[in-house]
Amino acid sequence: MRRMGSRRRVGSKALLDVLEHRAVKRRPIWFMRQAGRYLPEYRAVREKAGSFLNLCYAPELAAEVTLQPLRRFDVDAAILFADILLVAEQMGLALDFVHNEGPRLQTVRTAEDIAGLDVERAAVGLSRIFETVGLVREKLPGDVALIGFCGGPWTVASYMIEGRGSADRSLARKAAYEAEWFGALIEKLVTVSIDYLVGQVRAGAEALQIFDSWAGDLPPALRGRWCDEPVRQIIEGVKAAGCDVPVIGFARGIGAGQVAFASCTGVDAVGLETSVPMRWAVEAIADDVALQGNIDPLAVVIGGKCLEMEVEGLVDAVPAERHIVNLGHGIRPETPVEHVAAVVDLIRQRDGGGW
């Protein structure tokens, strides 16, 4: 039986209707990385900020880029502009973002390194992100939901161990298999993540997403221990703090493991990578869990008939009352703006135009 949400709000927001199992008026849409380099207005603000990290920590500018996509597209949610590695930086690790390369992060590879990570320092340093949440919520249209987020402990830990987005994350996987200190690292990340998400909700976030983007690197036995269980602990911790908002879990690359992930963690929705057949997910994943995704980001780059076929197949595969339209990963920087608009138009036409 589908569980009915006890959370009630004045007015209607399509994203929350799906997440909380209420009657839907239209299929909600939002995009991972919907605020990003494909938008010229984002690039202008990024240049003004001087660096990616400066932009993340400047509440007025971060709020501006969070809101920019809403002026172009008829989407149903804004997602906070920040980065999953801010948590690691605020725990005491040096972080930089290198042009055309991505993040470079000071590494942790010993028990002494883990002991030096400062959980209390992180709680203070992340307060600027809560300012951004509050600014966005004040300016958000009444029918658009605000999503806060954090990284999954396994994914953040992998960056902390590797120092960058390596090809196979072999050092992190090796630590997950055998390092005695790895559990202590995950435990600290769970604690900081709970505090971080609670702060976002109290500042105005109405839903949360946990990005475990490298979950697919772990075999099933390790995934249950280092991905599923920590995400469950985060969700329980957020709710125990009185922040009863729906949570989307994005555990990319786990395929059929989405069934166990949804069951273990208690997420309200799972974000599905492009390779997961949506018709399979509708049948295999418990029907009280919404499904988010999973358009191929490359199809949005290509556009035209390719994109039309992708969207049509997705809408045919999953009913609107259980679906949040999104991509299987984030919008690529080379994506034409008009192709993103085309996704929204195709969905609205297919589902009858919305409200």
ABEGO torsion letter per residue (X at the ends): XBBBBABBBBEBBAAAAAAAGBBBABBBBBBBGABBAABAAAAAAAAAAGBAAAAAABAAAAAAAAAAAAAABBBABBBBBBBAAAAAAAAGBBBBBBBGAEBBBBBBABAAAAAABBAAAAAAAAAAAAAAAAAAAAABBAABBBBBBBBBAAAAAAAAAAGBBBAAGAAAAAAAAABAAAAAAAAAAAAAAAAAAAAAAAAGBABBBBBBAAAAABBAAAAAAAAAAAAAAAAAAAAAAGBBBBBBBBBBGAEAAAAAAAAAAGBABBBBBAABBAAAAAAABBAABBBBOBBBAAAAAAEEAAAAAAAAAAAAABBAAABBBBBABBBBAABBAAAAAAAAAAAAAAAGGEX
